[in-house]
Amino acid sequence: RFCLPLVLASLPTMATGEEIPSALQDSWGDFWLFRFFVNAAGYASIVVPGFLLIQYFKRRNYLETGRGICFPVIKSCVFGSEVKSVHQEDGSLPPRVEPTESSTARQVFKLLFCATGLQASYLTWGVLQERVMTRTYGATETDPGEKFKDSQFLVFMNRILAFTVAGLYCALTKQPRHGAPMYKYSFASLSNILSSWCQYEALKYISFPTQVLAKASKVIPVMMMGKLVSHKSYEYWEYLTAALISVGVSMFLLSSGPNKHMSTVTTFSGVVLLAGYIIFDSFTSNWQDALFTYKMSPVQMMFGVNVFSCLFTVGSLLEQGALLESVRFMARHSEFTAHAVLLSVCSACGQLFIFYTINQFGAAVFTIIMTLRQAFAILLSCLIYGHAVTVVGGLGVAVVFMALFLRVYARSRMKKRSKKLPPGESPVQKV
């Protein structure tokens, strides 16, 4: 009868291959894999009844036979208008508005505004994310303080504000007539929640610079999946940049010494969580691409996804009793309250800046700005939180970002060349 508790208590240590300090793992109930399944069970308690209801309405042909006060709501949630728009060139965003009578100074000002907004939003968000997940609150000379452990609550805080901002924007501005069935947003919402949860949780096991580099190297698994599953072809420069990224990441990871603090050591759990983040995040973007075949704006997409994100996270938190526990933590630590609110503000504002930047200047300019943001985020994290980076590690970071900029440049050249191709020819597929 004592075997089960002993096995459960040993799981966190077995997973990471090293001893976990009590400040991080107070019990087996704090182990990330256990929390993942508990959260997934909470989401399933909403998803499964919803799926059964959708199947019921479809079998009953409710669209043809339904009546009453609930009919418009059920029609919107289950059936939608089922009218799809013509596929956009990039499959996800409306065509960029080209300025007709705008001076160069005005365009430069807009570009600086977009770059400043994106950098301020996401650099602040990254610094606060690491502060919340890796440092204690309420520490004194006699009290070591306590860490906030519930990543799902932070996801809920981010989504509730994003939902509010998107809802107000849609209410105050003219938007396209909505046609997608509302339930289809739930798939992207669920994967978005899980990717965000993995991102927060991974900071308990790996350093923030390592996490940023892992995000920057997402192109490698995407290319591998495209080659194996879709049999896509790639240009030589895509293989070159992917190889440079892998070399740079390897240089950074292998330069970490064994005597560093635990937060700077890449553990098995951190690698698994980062892999989960990449997988869920890749699904989110691909599913959103499919949803954009319906006539909708990016802000409508933001609103629809965050509606379900709020529903899933608050439902799971209430079932676990974690919502009140997190609110009590906020009441005990006003500093954490300020950090959580600011995290949400930065996340919501950052999404709006993304849409505006791509609409005004296109995806290439946006990618350059965000690549610079990743480099600045690593620098800030090392300066503020004291992450030691060796010369080899710094060179690895430089190689990664050089490869990313080379990739952006090569892709822009290929797009210009593809526009000059004869009508019968088509460029090689890219990721």
NORVENCOR-V215745 format. One record per helix or strand of 3 or more residues. SS is the DSSP state (A for helix, B for strand). FROM is the first residue (numbers start at 1). TO is the last residue. Records with the same first field share a line. If there is no record, write none. Layout:
SS->FROM-TO ; FROM-TO
This chain:
A->3-16 ; 28-30 ; 32-59 ; 62-65 ; 71-79 ; 104-134 ; 151-172 ; 182-202 ; 208-216 ; 218-228 ; 236-254 ; 262-264 ; 268-291 ; 298-320 ; 322-332 ; 334-361 ; 363-385 ; 391-419
